[in-house]
Amino acid sequence: MKHIINSEINVCAEYNKAKHPESGAIVMFSGDVRNHNKGQKVKYIDYEAYDALADKTIAKILTEAKEKWDLQYAECIHRIGKVGICETAVVVLVSSVHRKEAYDANRFIIDQVKALAPIWKHEFFEDGTSKWGANCDCASDEHEHHHH
């Protein structure tokens, strides 16, 4: 399964894959592009990734989540390229018997992906400016990734 794709994520189709007869809980996180960030009006975001490594990193995080929690299903797909307002940039789906594991595992996966996967966002603003940023709204959000 490829975790990095450069086409639209079919959220409903991905959700249906998480259904399992033993699962009483499916938690889905969808990270969508919003029309503002830190006071600036966002037009769209262009995501870039070091594809092969990002793919491996996500696979490893999913394996870790399955070892930590009793999950019937765990998946994460991140889109690269131009992603418009209200479009999904990343989706994380997990299913488990009970909701606690599903919530905890889902949060672990998205936090780890944002912290560890080599994926960068290039935000394009309404005023014609743009800015490179890390893929993480962490406290250390201030160091930029310029790789051009």
N, C-alpha and C positions, 0 to 999 in steps of 0.2 A: 504494500500500500504506500503510495506517495503521500507524504505529509505536506509537501510544498507544491502548490499548483498555481498556474497563472491564468486560470479561468474562474468564473463565478462559482461560489460554493453553493450547492443545492442543499440548503439547510434542512428542508423537510425530508429529503431522501436520506441525508446523513442521520437524522433523528430516527427514522424508521429502522436503520441498521442496528441501532442500540437496543431495540426491543428483544427481550429474552424471557422465556417462560418462568425462569426462576427469579426474575427481577421485579421488585415491587417499586423501585425508584429509578428514574432516569433523570439526571441533571444535565442540562445543556447550557453552556455559556457561549454566547455569540458576541464577539467583539466587533462592533460596527463603527464606521467612520462617522464622526459627528461634525456639525458645521462650525464648530468653534474650538479653539484651544488657547488657553492663557490670554484671553481677551482678543485674539485675532480670528477673523472669519476664514474658515478653511474651505477651499474649493474642492480639493481631493487630496488623496495621499498616494504616493508612489512607493511601494515597498520593494526593497531589494534584499536578496538573501544569498548567502554562500550555500547554494541549494543542497549539495551532497552532504555537507557537514550539518546543516540545519535539519535535514531529513533524519540523519543518524542521531542527532541530539534529541529530537522529539521522540524517536523510537525508544531511546534509552530512558527518557522521562516516563513514557507510558509503561515500560517494563517495570520501572521502580514503583510506580503507582499500583500496579497489579500485585507486586510483592508486598506492599504495605497494607493494602486494603483488599477485601474479598470482592472483586469486581467480575461481573459477567462480560463486561465490554468496556473498552477505553479507546478513544480515538481523538486525535487532534489534527486539524487541517488548517494550514495558514496559506492565504492567498498572497501572491506577489504581483507586481505590476501596478497599474493605475486602479485604485479603488475609490469609487464615488461616495458621496454623502448617503447615509442609510444603507450602504452595502456592507456585507460581512467580510471582514479582513481575516478573522480567525474564529474557528469553532472548536469547542471541546465538549465531548460527550462521554458520559460514563453511566453504566447501569450496575446496580447492586441490589441485594435483597432489601436493605433498609436505607432510608434517606441520609442518615448521618454519614455513612461511608461515601455515598455518592457526592454529597456536598463537599466533604473534606478532600476527597480524591480530585474532584474537578478543580477546586481552588488550588491545590498543590500543583496540578498539571499546568494551568495557565500561568501561575506565578513563576514556575521553573522555566517554562518556555520563554516568557518575557525576559527573565534574568539571564538565561544561558544560550538560547538559540541565536546564531549569527544572522539576525534579520534587522534591517534598518528601515526607518521610515523617512521619507522625504515629503514634508508637508508643503502644499502649494496654497497660498492665501489669495483672497479676493483682491487684495491691493497689488497683486503682481509679484510679491516677494515669495521666497521659499526658504525652508530651513531643514537641515538634516537633524535627526534626533535619534536617540536610542529607542528601542522598542519597549521601553520600560518606564512606567511612571513611578520610579523609585525615588528615594530621597536623593540619590546621586544622579538625578535627572540632568544636572547641569553640564556634565561633560558630553560634548557633541562627538558624533562619529562622522568625520569628513573623510571620505575615501574616494576622492576624485582628483 
